Amino acid sequence: MTYALAYGATALVFFGLDFLWLGHVATGFYRNQLGDMMRERPDFVAAGLFYLVYVAGIVYFAVGPNLAGGGLRQAALSGAILGLIAYGTYDITNLATLKNWPLAMSLVDLAWGTALTATAATAGVWITEKILG
């Protein structure tokens, strides 16, 4: 029950913030950086699979261990490290393998993924602890 609640809380924060970022805040930046590489509409099946698996990773590596007494700072640090590794893998691999992949895209996306994962992990711990008392 605890992990299901932690998953739901973490997912809610992660999805909500990423929706705001991708759908409103940074849409123009991504479109400008990626040009015709960017789809008109996202592949929602692929995106959904990413979100389901990635949130499970956040809960496993950053939320769950810190529900047992690690605290919010440790959850934020664990989330930031996970975000840096996961988004770094994607963005640095793209820099290494794709022609014309913009450095600015990688830097912004890497920073966003690190901050987003840290925030979602921290919120996942905080919300779960508040609900469970």
N, C-alpha and C positions, 0 to 999 in steps of 0.2 A: 504493500500500500504506500509506503514512504517513497519508494522509487517511482511509482506511477504519479504520485503527486508532484515529486521533484521534476519529473519529465514534463508534465503538463505546465507547471509554472515556468520552467526554463524555456519551453517551446513558445509559450505565449509571449514572453519578453523578446526572445530571439526573432520570431516571425514578425511581431509588431514593429520592432526597430528596423529590421531589414526591409520590411515593406515600405516604411517611411523613407529610408535611405534610397532604396532602388527605385521606388515609385515616385518620389517627390524631390528629395534633396539632390541626389547625384545623377539623375537621369540624363541631363544635358551633358554632364562631364563624361559619362560612359559612352554616350552616343558620339560625342566629339572625339574621344580617344579611339573608339573601336570602328567608327565609320560603318562601312558595309559588312564588316564582320558580325555586327550585332543583328540579331533577329528582330523582326517587327514585333513579334509576340514571343515571350519566353516559352520554352518547352516545359509545360507545367508538370508533366510526369517526371522528367529528369530533375527538375527543381524540387519536387516533392520527395523524391528518393534521397536527394542530398540532405534536405532538411530533416527528414526522419532519422537518417543515419547519423548526421552530424550532431543533432541534439542528444541522441543516445550517447555519443562520445563525450559531449560536455557533461552529461549527468554522470557517466562512469568515471571520467578522469578528474573532474573539477567540482561537481556538486556533491555526489555521494560521499567521497572521502572527507569532505568538510562539514557534512552534517553530523559527523561523529566527533565534533569538537575542534575542527581546524579553524573555523571562524570565517568571517566575511573577507578579511584581507587575504587569507590563504586561498579562498575560493577565487578571488579576483586574480591573484598571481597565477594560480593553476589554469584558469580560463585564458589569461593573456598568453601564457606559454603555449597552450593548445592552439589558440587562434593564430599565433605567430608561426607555429609549425605547419598547421593545416593550410592556411592561406598562403604562407610562404612557399609551400610545396607547389601549389597551383601557380602562383604568380612568377616565381623564379624559374620554374620549368617552362612556362610560356616565354619568358625572356630568352631562355636558352634554345628553344626549339622553333619558335614561330617568327617568320619574317615580319618585320614592321610592328612587332608588339611594343607598345609604348611604355617606356620606363615610368612615366608619370602614372600610368594606369596601375602598374604593379605596386608602386609606392603608396598610392592612395588606397587601393584595395587591401593591401597588406596591413596598413594602419587601421582601416575600418574593421577588418576581420579580427584583428587583435583586440581592439576596443569592444567590439560587439560581443565576442566570446567571453571576455572578462566581465562585461556587464550582465550578460545572460546568466553566467555561472553564479555571480554574486546575488543576483535577484532570485535565482532558483533556490539557493540556500536560504536566503532571507524569508522568502514567501513560504517555503516548506516549513521552516522552523516556527514562523508565526502561526500557521494553520495548525500544526501539530502541538504547539504549546511547549 
